[in-house]
């Protein structure tokens, strides 16, 4: 796959096309050990590109982990609220990023951003059943009967039936902390499920997508790139199928 140098650098969010022209005039860009020319086309997967003496690695797609705080919406733009894209630092920004799945504005935790539509579809497709894990603080203790109903697949107030979920109590008390694993993604599903049981949700945090856990060292509002080997943990397939 051949592409122009200016397109290559802009696709990696490194330089604008105007900045590439300036860098070429200054002799700052080399391809396979030779000074590059303005009209030169490259194979980003085969050629060695240097900028100011440093190798530039090609990433066809980008995968980011965001630790979403409250108050941000999981969309690319919103006229009234801040979006999760505003949490992406400049060095990781590129056009086309979007959230693969949503968290409510008042929910927190793991949001995955990418510009890879096929990968996002794989996460969200009902056929694949990629599990999502949440830690939930309730306003009332959860009974054994309630746990059984959730594990068997509860019927929501509007008659819609949920698939069985995995649920366990992490911390007892008047406001217990429970872990819930969903294998589907209905609108406000966790809040609606507990609502059927007469229980409110005080806080909800997504801690895992597939088997990839939210990085415990990533602060609230933090963002980092997801590694090749970590993609395996999300979809359970070889990360060599994806470029990051």
N, C-alpha and C positions, 0 to 999 in steps of 0.2 A: 504494500500500500504506500504509494508515494504522496507526499504533501509538501507544500511550500514551507520554507523555514518560518516565515512570519505567522502562518497558520499554526505551525507546530508550537511556537512559543506562546501564542495567545491561547491555544487550547490547554496549555499547562498553567495558565494564569501567571506567567512569569514576566512577559513583556507585551506591550501593545505592538501593533504592526508598525507604528511610527517609531517606537523605541527599538524595534528589531533593525530597521533601516539605519538608525544611528549607530547601533552596535556593530553592524556590518561595515559601515564606513570606518569605524575605529579599529576594525580587525579583531573584535572581541569574540567572534563566533568562528569555530572550526568544525569541520565535518571530516571525520576519518583522518585527522592530522593535518588537514589543509584548510587554509582560510576560505570561508564560505563566500559565495556570491549572492547578490540580491535575488536573482531569478532561480536559484538552485532549488531543486526538489530532493527530498530525502525519504528514506524508508525508516521511520522512527523505531521500528522493531529490530532493525538490522544495523543501521549506521550508528557511529559513535559521535555524539554532539557535545562539544565543549563550549561553555560560555564563561569568559574570563578565567579560563584554565580549569573550570570545574565541570565534571560530567553531568549532563542533564538527562535524567531517567524519564522515559516516556510512561505515562499513566493514561491509558485509554479511558478508564472510568475511575471515579473517586468514590470511596465509601467512608463515611464519617460517623463517629459515635458522639452524640450530644447528651449531656446530662441536663435535661430540661428543668428549669425552675418553674414555680408557679407564675402565672401572668403572661406566658408566651403561648401563642397558638401554633398548631402544627400545620402551617400552610406556607405557600411561597410569598403571599402578600395579603395584607389585611388593612383596610382603611382606618380601623379603630384600635387595633392592638399590635403589639410587637410580635414578630414571628420568629420561629426557631432559626431561620436563616441569618438573623441578626447576631446569632451567637457564634457564627463561623468566623475565625480570625482571618485577616487579610492573606496570610501565607497559605491558607487552605481553600480560599474562595475560588470558585470557578462558575461560569454561567451554566445554567441547566440543572443545578442542584434542587432537589425537592425531598420532602420527608416521605419515607417508605412506611406508611402507616401513621396513625394519629394518636395523640394523647390530648385529653381535655385540657382546657386552659388552666384549670386549677389542679391538674395532676402533674406529677414530676417523674423524672427518670429517663430511661434509655429511649432516645429517638434516633433512628438511623436515617442519615441523609445520603443521597447518591444522585448521580446523573445517569445511572444504568437502569433503563426502564424494564428490561427483561429480568434483572435481578430483583427489582422491587416487586414485579408481578409474581415471581417465585415465592417471595416472602408472604404476599397477601393472598395468593391463590388458595381457595378452599380445598382444592385437590391435594395440595401438599401438606396442609395442616401443620405449618410451622408454629410451635407453641410459643406463647408469650406469658411470662411469669411476672406476677405483681405482688407487692407487699401492701396490705390494706389494713388501715386502722379503723375499727368499727366503733359505733357509739353504744353498742349493747353486746353482751356476751353471745356467742354463737353456740346454740344447743347441738347435741348429737343428732337430733332429728333434722335440724337445719343442714348439717353437714351431709347427711344421707341424701337429702333432697337435691343438694347441689351436685353431689357425686353421681346421682342417677340421671340428672338432666332436668332442670327446673323449668316450669312453664311461667312465662312472664305475664304481667297484668293484661297485656293486649292479646294474649292467647298464643303468642309466638313461643316455640319451645327451644330451649338451649341444649346444646350437646353436653354430655357429662363433663364436669370440670374436676381438676385435682385441687383439693383444699386441705390445709392443715393449719393448726394453731401454733404459731411461733412463740406467742407470749400471752398468758392468761391475764385476766383482770376485767374491770368494768369497761375498759376500752381495749379489747384484745387486738393483738397484731396477728393477722392471718396471711398465709401465702396462698395465692390462687393462680392456677395454671390454666389458661384458656387455649382451646384448639380451634377457635373461630373468633370472629371480631364483629359482633353486633354493636349497634350504636349504644353507648353508655351501658354496656352489658353488665359490668360488675355492679354498678350502682343499682341497676334495675333488678338484678338477681337478688341482691340483699334486701332491696325494697320489698319484694314479695314476702320475705321472711319478717318484715317489720323492723329491719335493721338499717340504720343509716351509715354512710361512709364518711368518716372524718378526714381521711387522707388516703391517697392512692399513688403508689410509685411503681413504675415498671422497672424490674431489675434484670430481666433477661429476655433475649430474643433467640429462639432456638436454644442452643446450649451455650451461647455467648453471653456472659454476665456483664453488666455495667461495671466498668473499671472503677474499683473502690478508691483509686487515687485521683479520679477525675472530679474536680469540684463542681458544685452546682453552677450551671452556666458554662461549664467547660466543654471543649470540643477537641477531639483527636482523630487521627486517621485510623481506620480499621486495617489490620495487617492481613496478608494473604492467608496465613494459617488460621486466622480467626473467622474468615468467611466459611471455612469448613464447618465450624461450630454452629453457624446459623442455618445453613441448608443441608448440611451433612453430605456435601459433594466435594469433589476435588476443587480447591481454590485455583488450580491451574487453568480452570475454565474462565477465570475472570482476571482482568488486568487492573492492578491498583498501583 
